[in-house]
Amino acid sequence: MTKLEQIEKSVAELSPEEFDRFSAWFEALQAQRWDRDLIDDASKGVLDDLAERALSDFRNNRTRPL
């Protein structure tokens, strides 16, 4: 059995309360990784083209209110 299969089996066996705690922990972990990846991408300039395009659209009135 692979590590992932072991994890899947363990998660499937959690009580509802344990599953809720696990879900909250996993959501927080995903958010931390998302934040880390976004910071890494921003520092490497990966998002620069998207930001410039958005600013250009705004400056040229090609946006609409949310």
C-alpha positions, 0 to 999 in steps of 0.5 A, a space after each residue: 500500500 502506498 503512503 497516499 493509499 494509507 492516508 486515504 484509508 485513515 481519513 476515510 476512517 475518521 469520526 465526523 469530529 476528527 474529520 472536521 478537525 482534519 479538514 480545518 488543518 488541511 485547509 490551513 495547510 493549503 492556504 499556507 502553500 498557496 501564499 508561499 507559492 504566490 509570494 515566490 511567483 511574485 518575487 520571480 516576476 511571474 505575475 508582472 505581465 498579468 499585473 501590467 495588463 490589468 493596470 493597462 486595462 484600468 488606465 484605458 477604461 477597459 474595466 467595469 465595477 464589480 
